[in-house]
């Protein structure tokens, strides 16, 4: 699977069922393994600002489906 394939999927938190945002980058270790995904959080309503990007560790990913990535973050 390519990073571009992951970027088309919706990232959802299993704790509350909310859409976290979109994958914009991945952190890779020296052996080429994905350590974490960088998620761009959505903009706030009626605001041009948004929260900072969120980093989701690979171990926090529960399931990668056809359309959705389920993560367990606080």
C-alpha distance (Angstrom), angle and dihedral (degrees) to the residues before:
residue distance angle dihedral
X1 . . .
X2 3.79 . .
X3 3.78 128.1 .
X4 3.80 88.6 -116.9
X5 3.83 88.2 59.7
X6 3.81 90.4 53.9
X7 3.81 92.2 47.9
X8 3.81 91.6 64.1
X9 3.82 92.9 58.5
X10 3.80 127.7 90.5
X11 3.82 114.3 -117.3
X12 3.82 112.1 -139.5
X13 3.81 128.9 -176.1
X14 3.82 110.5 -132.1
X15 3.82 91.5 -152.7
X16 3.81 94.4 68.5
X17 3.82 105.6 2.2
X18 3.81 92.9 -119.3
X19 3.78 126.0 144.5
X20 3.81 105.8 -110.6
X21 3.79 97.7 -168.2
X22 3.79 141.1 -99.8
X23 3.79 131.4 -46.6
X24 3.78 110.9 -110.2
X25 3.80 101.9 165.7
X26 3.80 146.4 -2.4
X27 3.79 131.6 -136.0
X28 3.82 111.1 -133.8
X29 3.82 126.5 -164.7
X30 3.82 124.7 -136.0
X31 3.82 91.0 -90.6
X32 3.81 93.3 55.1
X33 3.81 97.1 -104.4
X34 3.80 121.0 137.1
X35 3.82 110.2 -110.9
X36 3.80 97.4 178.0
X37 3.78 145.4 -16.9
X38 3.79 123.7 -122.0
X39 3.80 112.7 -135.8
X40 3.81 123.4 -159.7
X41 3.78 105.3 -141.8
X42 3.82 118.7 -138.2
X43 3.79 121.0 -98.7
X44 3.77 116.9 -99.7
X45 3.79 117.4 -105.7
X46 3.82 113.5 -92.1
X47 3.77 90.7 6.4
X48 3.77 136.1 98.0
X49 3.79 92.1 -150.3
X50 3.76 128.3 81.7
X51 3.76 136.4 -169.8
X52 3.78 118.5 -90.8
X53 3.79 119.9 -83.1
X54 3.79 114.8 -80.5
X55 3.80 123.4 -132.0
X56 3.80 116.0 -146.8
X57 3.80 115.7 -164.9
X58 3.80 116.3 -132.6
X59 3.83 90.6 -117.4
X60 3.85 89.2 58.4
X61 3.81 91.4 63.2
X62 3.81 110.2 100.1
X63 3.79 101.6 -179.5
X64 3.78 140.2 -5.7
X65 3.79 109.6 -150.3
X66 3.79 134.1 176.7
X67 3.83 93.5 -86.5
X68 3.81 106.5 6.9
X69 3.80 140.3 50.6
X70 3.82 111.9 -152.0
X71 3.80 114.8 -151.4
X72 3.80 132.9 179.6
X73 3.80 107.5 -142.0
X74 3.80 132.7 147.9
